[in-house]
């Protein structure tokens, strides 16, 4: 793949929570969520992937054809990747909530049988 065919910027979306500390500085008040797009420069290309410049002293290798990539060559792909990550995260958390509810029900049943 020639250098001209490789995107020189790659992208990643993340959700960030906004908020502020109260006057006593002992409680953080959340005010909402926002999407943040991170833009990375391609430091080097290889036949299999790209090296992204994350900071002055840190580069990250990303496989070009991987199913799950840290960053993507287009903003659209990066947003689709973000949605896939969050949908999987939601499935995992729903499963955890279900397990917690089941364990609470078991404990309540056990408590009732001890009376």
Buried (B, 14 or more C-beta within 10 A) or exposed (E): EEEEEBBEEBBBBEEEEEEEEEEEEEEEEEEEEEEEEBEBEBEEBEEEBBBBBBEEEEBBEBEBEEEEBBBBBEBEBBBEBBEEBEEEEEEEEEEEEEEEEEEEEEEEEEEEEEE
